[in-house]
Amino acid sequence: MTDPRPARRGVLLAAIAFVVLAWASAFIVIRGVAPVFGPGALALGRLAVGVVVLAVIVGLSRSWVRPTGREWALLVLYGAGWFGAYNLLLNLAEHTLDAGTAAMVVNVGPALITLGGALLLGERITGWIVAGVLVALAGAAIIGIATSSGQPLDVVGVLAALGAAVVYAAGVLAQKPVLRRLPAAQTTFLGAAIGFVVCLPFAPELVAELAVAPPAATVGMVYLGVVPTALAFAAWSYALARMSAGRLGVTTYLVPPLAIVIGALALGETPGWLALLGGVLCLAGVALARRAPRPVPASVENLPE
């Protein structure tokens, strides 16, 4: 009988590769359609498409668990933060930052998640966490004074990208307790739906801009809703059910360099060398913050006080 494990491992690797490529491509597409759609209109249009696709995925899964009051509160924070505010801030940032630089600044998020986990979820805080957050923030500060394509980076763009990293981290920290009981597909769908409701005030702007948008920009918006928002999160959930969150999270470190490469090929944009240095520091800070503390030897743990 043929061993099915290699086939399953191949599907898992394909899912992870799809997530990384989809999320890297999102930075490029957002940058490409930014001249056509405002930050709020783009967020609303992307989420509208994503909610429809995720509703189909949830319907096919036939799995639904009624959230408790506490879970609803966390879902609102998760959806409003990660899907609502994050999309708005990232779209605003990419009106002035190139895709690669925006991806590097947003990647401060994992370090903030590690710090937040220690402060809010009772996880042990270590010197590595403190050092990592400081290094990552220093990298973001360097990006803030860097140059991109020969022009100074916009301070508002950098601050918006940092804000996106903060609400992204807050969203993940709110999502983590909910996933202990609620299915991943349902959680993602509800988060996207809540983000959609948060962005509804931008509906008149979206309607007006869609009326004059070139077809390529509209296709880009639909792509953002279908691929990075709905399908990538579905693939992420598939992978997360089959490997540890820590091991899977490491793969997202590939998103910024891929965004830089794709941005250079598709848009002709490359961050300046100082921005690249800041990006390397951001990644180094994330790596430091995620270093596991040395285990305490059993002989020391058992010493009498």
N, C-alpha and C positions, 0 to 999 in steps of 0.2 A: 504493500500500500504506500502511496506517495505521502511524504511528510508535508502537511499543510503549513507548517511554521514558517519556512522561507517565503512562501507567498504572502502570508499575513504580515511578515516583516517588511516585505516590499511595498505593500499597501500603506503601512504605517509611515515608512520613509517618504513615500510619494505625498501623503497628506501633509507631513511636516514641510517638505519642499514647497508645496503649493501655498501653505500659509505664509512662509517667509517671502516668496515671490509676490504674492498678492498684496501683502502689507507694504512691501517696498514699492510696488507699482502705484499704490494709492498716493504716495507723496508726489509722484511724477504727474499723475492725472490731475490731482488737485491743482498743482502748479500750472498745468496746461489750460485748465478751464477757468482759472482765477480771473482772467480779464473779462470773462463773459458773465459769470455768476458772482454775486456778493456772498460773503461768508455765511450769512443766515439762510439765503435762498439755496445755496449748494448743500448745506447741512440738511435742510428740510427735504429737498429732492432726493438726496442720497438715502435718507432714513425712510422715506415713503416707499422707495423701491425695496429696500432691505426688509422692511416690515412685511411686505407682501410675500417675498420669497421665504422668509423665516416662518410665516404663518403656514405656508405649504409644508415646510419641513416638519413643523410641530404636528400638523394634521396627519402626515404620513407616519410619524412616530407613534401616534395614538397614546401618548403618555402625558398625563397632566396631573399635577399635585396642587391642591388648594393651598396657597400661601397663608401663613399666620399673620397677625398684625405686625409683629416684629419683622417678619420677612418682607412684608409690603414696604415698611419704612426703609429697610436696606435696599430693596429693589428701586424705590424712588431715588435714593441717593446714588445708586449705581447707574440707573438709566439717565438721570438728569446730569450726572457728572461725566461718565465715560462716553455716552452716546450723544448727549446734548451739548454740554459746555465744551467737551473735548473737540468735537467736530467744529464748533463755532470758532474756538481759539486757533485750532490748527489751520482752518481756512483763512483766518485773518493773518496768521503768521506767514503763510505762503503767498500772500499778496506782495510781500517785500523780500522774503528769504527764498533762496534757491532750495530745491527739494532735499538735497543732501544735507545742507546745514540745518534745515528744520528737523530732519530725521535724527541728526546727532543730538540736538538740544532736547527733543522729546524723549530720547533714550536715557535721560536722567531719571525718568519715571521708575524703572526697576530699583534703583538705589533708594528712592523715596518709599517704595513699597516695602523694602527690607526694613528701613527705619520705622515706618508706620506699623509694621508687623510687630516690632519689638515694643513700641510704645502703646499700641492699642489692643494687640491680640495676645500680649503676655509672652511674646517670644523673647529669648535672651538677647540683650543688647551688648555688643562687644566693641572693643577699640577699632576693629576692622570696619564695623558699620559706620562709626563716626568718621574715621579716616576716609572711607569711600565716599560718603556724602559730601565731605569737604572738597575732595579732589574733583568730584563730578561737578559741583557748583563752581569751582575754580575754572574748570573747562568751559562751562556755560558763560562765565564772565569773559573769558578770552574770546569766545565766539562773538560776544557782544561788541568787542572793539576791533574785530577782524574786518577784512575786506572780502567782498565777493564780486567777481568779475570787474575788479578795479574800483568798485563803489563801496562807500561805507555801509555797513549793515544797518538797517532801520531798527532803532531801539524798541519801538512798538512791536515789531515783528519778533524780536528776540524775547521780549517779555510775554508776548502771546504764546510763543512756543513753550516757554517755561511754565506758563499757566496751564497749558495743555498737559504737560508732564505731571503737574500737581493734581489736576482733576482726574487724570488717567489713573494715578496711583490711588487716589481716594476711591475711585470707582471699583478698582480691583479689590481693595480692602473691604469694601461693602459687599462685593459679590461673593467673596470667599466663604463667609458663614452660610449664605443662602444655598450654595452648591452642596452642602452637606445633606440636604433633604430634597431639594427641587432638581428635576432633570436639567441638564446643561442646555438643551435646545429650548426648553420653556423659559429658563432664566434669560437666555440671550434674546429671545423674542420679546419678553416683557421689558427688558432693558431698552431695546430698540424702539418699542412702542412708546415708552415713557419719554425717551429722547425726542421722538417725533412730536409728541404733544408739547414738549417744552419749546420746540422750534416752530410751532404753528403760527405765532405772530408774524413770521416772515412769509406767510402764504401769499399775500398780495405782491410782494417783491418777486417771489418765484414765478407767479403767473405772468407778470409783466416781462420778466427776463426770458422766460421760455418762449414768449411770443416773438421775440426778435433774435433768439439764440441760433447760431448756425448748427446744422445737424450734428457735426462732429462734437460740439460741446455738449449737446444733449445726450449723445451716445456715451460720452465720458462720464456724465452724471449717472446714467443708468449702470454703467460698468462699476462705478464706485459702490452703488447699492447692491448689485448682484454678487460681485466677486469679493472685494475686500470686506464688505459688511456682512453679507449673508453666508456665502459659501465658505469663505476663509474661517469664519467663526464655527461653522459646522465641522470643517476639517480639524480645527483646533480642538473641539470637543471630542472628536473621534480619537485623536492622538492622546489627549489628556486622560481619557479613560483607560489607556493602555500603557502609560509610562508616568513616572513621577513628574510633578509640576516643576521641580527644580531643574531636572534634565531637559524638559521641554522648553522651559523659559530661557535657557542658555541659547537656544537656536535663534531667538529674536535679536541677538547681538549681530546677526548677519544682515538685518534690515538696513541700517544706515550705510554700510559700504555698498550694498546692492543698489540702494537709492542713489548714491553718488554715481555709480557706474551707469545705471540706466538714465539718470538725468543728464550725464555728459553725452550719452549716445543719442537720446531722444530730443533734448532741449538745448544741447550745447552749453550747459551750465556746470561749472565746477567750482566748489568752494575755494577761497584763497588758502594759501599755505598756513596762515595763522588760524583760520577757521578749522582747518584739518587738525592742527595741533590741539585746539580746544576740543574737537570731537574725540581725539584719541584719549585725552584726559577724562572726558565724560565716560567713555567705555572703560577706562582703567578704574575710575571711581566705582562704577557698577560692579566690576569684577572684585574689587577690594571689599565692597560692602557685602557681597555674597559669599565671601570666604568663610568656611565652616570653622568654628573655634576648635582648638585642640581638645580631644576628650581628656577628662580628668582621670588619671590612673586609679584603678579600683583600690589600690593600697592606700592612696591618699584620701579617697572618699571615705574609707572606713576608719580613719584615724580618730581616736577619741578626742573630744574637745577639752 
